[in-house]
Amino acid sequence: MTKVEKIKSQFHYFYNMNIIIGAGLSGLLTAYRLKKEGIPFKILEARTRLGGRIKTVYGTDNTPVEMGATWFGTQHKYLIALLEELGINYFEQYMDGTVFFQPFSTSPAESIQIPNQPPSYRISGGTSNLINTLYQKLDKDDVLLDQPVKEIKFHQNRVQVIAKEVFEGNRVILSIPPKLWVKKILFEPQLPNDLMNIATQTHTWMEESIKIALTYDQPFWEHENLSGTLFSNTGPITELYDHSNQERSKYALCGFVNSSFESLDYAERRAKVINQIKNVFGVKAEDFMDYEECIWSNEENTFEKSDNSLFPHQNNGHPIFNKSFFDNKLLISSSESASESPGYMDGAVYSANITAKKITTAIGYHK
């Protein structure tokens, strides 16, 4: 194969095609909405897996534990409507029994009463159940993994997207966090300065988070009238919750570790987590089957170093993300860009719904 033939074999031109960057919740749902309207698209995903910050891991006993997005509430109406549309069940977070709180490193955990709060919910079968359900409704040839986008070029009547291969269509939708696309992708012409400045200073939710989960063959905490819930000011664990499945046939504890513990190596961090759980819940806590962790700052397709310190949700939902650019050839659809529930799964759903509607209206498709 000559050099010219090789270049041509890596070039894909799609007439009237929407190119979606990112196969997380917003990207997949945007694609699903477009497919229902008969509007063509391709999804380019940098990772070798789907889901973005939704990442369910299945342990030895096939127990689903969440390393990424997990909980939602009754206020998250767009996510709930989507789950009901797709026929996916969800269930209330188990909180029955004693809750522990560690105020100081010099004092043991103490049992506390927490005030009544609105319930939080989890998706049956794991949050990735939502991702997999959306994916199953798409044509597999339309979702391309391991295609990190390096450059996007806007021409008069087309958009060229350069990843491992070159793709051309008539519109591109950025369905990844703003800080990622502004720092990782070269745009030609350059994006407007005000958009670049806001994107650079937009916090990516969960980018500094560390999540851990331990699976068990029995829920020892439930047997002892404990909720499995821990709040700690001392760490390494700052929050821990029961993470058993909806049927309560598979058992786990799952929560967050203080991000400062990223500096430890895996073995040392794991040992400190286990020691803390043992001190709070007793020796039975050591009898686990699996220990899982995810340090999101190690994920290059989630974390990008900020030029300045950002506060949580900074610039999430900024009005500039609702605009289109380059004569409607560029749209932004991600959790952080949503004007409602930005930074959360509900925001990703809202953003996808709005973006798909913009495209449908622009093209003139109506059912």
N, C-alpha and C positions, 0 to 999 in steps of 0.2 A: 504494500500500500504506500503510495506516494504521500508526501507531506500534505499536499493539497487535498488528496482524497481523505486523509485522516482528519483534517480540519472539517471537511464537509460532513463526515460521518458523526462528528460531535455537535453538529449544528441542527437545531430543531426549530422550524418556523410553524406557528399555529395561527391560522386566520381567525380573527375575532376572539382570541384567547385571553383569558384572565390568568395571570401568573401569580399565585399566592405563595408568599415566602413564610414558611413556618407551618408545621403540622401539629401545633398545640390545639387547645380547645377552640380558640377563635378561628384559626385557619381551617380546621376540619369542618366546623359548623358553617363558616362562610361557603365552603365548597359544597356542603350538603344542601344549603339553601339554593345555590346556583344550579346544582344538578336537578333539583325539583322543578326549576323553571326552564330546563333545557339549555342553560348557558354554559359553554365550554370553559374548562379551567385545567390548570396543572398546579400541583402543590410541590414546592421544592423545600426539602427539610435537610438541615445540616447534619442532624444526628442520624444514627442508624436505628433509631426507634421513634415511635410516635409519642405524642403527649406533652412535650415540653416540660413544664413544671408539675405536670400530673404524672406520677411515677409510682405505681403499685408494684410491690415486690411480694412474691409468693414463697413462703418458707417451706421447711421440711414436710410439714403436714398440710401443705397447700393453703396455709393461713395468709390471707391478704393483709399486708401492712403498707401504710402510706409513707413514702419518703418525700412526698410533695403535697400538693393541695388536698385538703381533707374535708374540713367542716364548712357548713353553711347554715343559715338561719331562715326563719319565715320571711324576713325582709328581702331575701334574695329571690324575688318573684320570677325573674327571667330564667334563672337556672332551674327552678322548680317547674316552671311551665315546660321547659325543654325535656326534663326527665319524664314528665307526664306524657308529653307528645311521643317520646320514644318508648314508653312503657317500661321505664327503669324504676325500680323501687328504691326507696330511701328509708332510713330509720333513725330513731332518736339516739343520741349519744348516751351511753350508760353512765349514770352518775349516782347510783344508789349506794348508800353506806358511807363510812367515814372518809373524810377528806383530810389530807395531811398538809402541813405548812412548815417550812424550815425558814425561820427569820434570820438566824445567825449561824455561822459556822461553829460557834462554841456551844450551841444548844441543840438538843435532839429535835426531831420533827414532832410537832404537836397536832392533835386532832382539832379541827375547827368546824364551825358551821358557816356555810356560805349562803348569802341571801338568795332567795328564789330569783332565778333569771330565766329569760326565754330559752327554750331548748335549742340545742344545736343538733345538726343531722349529718349523717354520712351516707354515701351511696352504696347500696347493696352490691356485694361482690367486689368492692373496691372502686375507687374513683376512676381507675382505668377502664372500668366497665362502660363508662360514658364514651371514652375515647374509642374503644374497640367497636362499640355499637355504631358510632358515626362512620368509622372506617369501613365497616362491613356494608354500609349503604352506598359506598363509592366504588367506582371501577378502579381496580388495583393499579392499572397502568397510569392513572391520573395522579398517583401519590408517589413521588420519587424521593427516596431516602439517600443519605450520604451525598447531598448536593449543597455544600456550603456556598452561599452567594458571595462573590467577591466584588462584583461591579454591576451597576445598572445604568444603561445609557438610554436617554430619551431622544427619539428622532421625531420627525414631523408626523408620521403616521404609524409609528410602531415603538415598542419598547424592547430593548435587548437586555437580557439578564445573563450574566456570565457566572457560572458555577463550575463544576467539573466539566460540564458541557455548556453549550450556548443555546439559550432559548429566546425566541422572539414571539411577542404577542402584541395586543393593543392596550393592555393595562396591567399594572402590577399592584398588588395589595401587600403591605407590610404587616404581617401578623406575628411579629416578634417584638420584644420590649424595645422602646425607642432608643435607649442607651446602646443597645447592640447594633441596630442598623446605622446609627449615626457614627459609630466608632469602627465598625467592621466592614462596612460597604462603601465603596467609592461610587459617587453619583456624578453623572455627566449629562447635562450641566449640573453644577453644584446646587444642593438644596438651598432654599432661602435662608439667610443668616438667622432670622428670628426663629425659624423652625429648628435649625441646628442647635442654637443656644438652649432652647427649651428642652430638646431631646437629650442633650448632654447632661442636663441637670434634672432628669427625670429618674426617680428611684424605681428600681426593678424589685417588685415584691418577692421576698424569699431569697434574694441573692446572697445574703449573709447568713442564712439559716443553716443550722445543723439539726437534722432529724435522726432519731434513733428508735428502734423497736426491738422488743424481745418477745419471742413466741414461746408458749407453754403448752404442755399436754393437758393441764388442768388449771382452772382459774382460782388459784389459792386465795387470792384477795377476796373474791366473792364468797368463798366458803367461810371466811373470817369476818364477813359483813363489812368489808372495805370496798370503797368505790374504785380503787386503783388510781385515784387522782392525787397528784402531788404538785404543790407550788413551792418553789424554793428561791430564796434570795442568794443562796450560797453556791449552787451549782455542784457539779457540772450540769445536771438536769435542772431546767427552770420550770418546765411544765411536763406532766406525765398523765396519761389517761388510759382507761380501759380501751382496748382496741379489738375486742372480740367481734366475730362476725354477727350478722343480724340474727341468725338462728341460734347463736351462743353455743356453737358446736366446735368452734376453733377459737383459740384464746391468745391474746397478746396484750402487751402494754406498749404505748407509743407516745413520743413527745419530742420536746426540743431541748437541745444542749446550748449553753451559753457560747456565743460565737468565739469568745476568747480562747476556748479550748481547742480551736483549730490548730493552734501552734504545737500541740502535743502530737506525738506519733500515734498511729492507730492503736497499738497495744496499750499504751499508757492511758489514752483517752477511754478506751473500752474498760480497762481495769477500774478507773475512777467512777465510771457510770455504774458498773456492777456493784462496786463497794457502796455507793450511795443508795442504790435500790435495796441492797441487803440491810443497810442500817435503818432504812425507813420501814420496810415491809417484813424483815426477818430473813432467816436463812433459806426459806423456800424460794425466795426470789432468785437464788443462784441456780436453781434447777430448771434452766431454760433450754430450749431446743436450738433456737437461732438468735443471733445478734446481728442486726442490720443497721447501717448508718448511711447517711448521705450528707456530704458537705457541699452545699450548693455553690460556694465560692470556688470550688475546684472544677465546676462544670463550665467549660469555655463558652458553651452556647446558652448559658444563663447569666453568668457573671462577667462584668466588664468593669475594670477599676474606674472609679469616679475621679474627676479632676479636683473636686472639692467634696467635703463631707456633705452627704445628703440626709435629710430626715425621712422617716418612713412615709411613703406615699407622696413624696415631694413631686409636684407637677403632674401627679396622676390625674387624669381627666381634664387636662388643660384644653381650653377651647381650640387652640391651634391644630390639635390632632383631628378635629372634625372637618377640617378643610380638605379639599382635593388640590392637587398640584399638577403642573405641566399639562394643562388642558384636560384635566380629569384622567390623566394617564397614571397617576399615583394616588392611592388611597391608603389610609392607615387604620388597621383593625386589630387591636390587641387589648388585653386586660387593662394595661396602663393608659390606653387612649380613650377608654370609655367615659362618657359623661355621667354615667350612673354606676355605682359600685366599682369604681376603678381600683385595679390591683387585685381583684378577687375573681373567682370563677364566674360569678354573676355578671361582672363587668365584661369578661371575655364573651359571654353569651350575648349580652346587650350590644356590644360592639360589632359582633358578627352579624346579628340581625339587621342593624342599621346599615352596615356596609353592603350586605347582599341586596337590601332594598334600594340603595343608591344605584347599584349596578343594574338591577332589574329595571328601574325607572329610566336610567340613561339609555339603555338599549331599546326600551319600549316593549319589553315582555310583560304581558299581563295575563293572569289566568282568571 
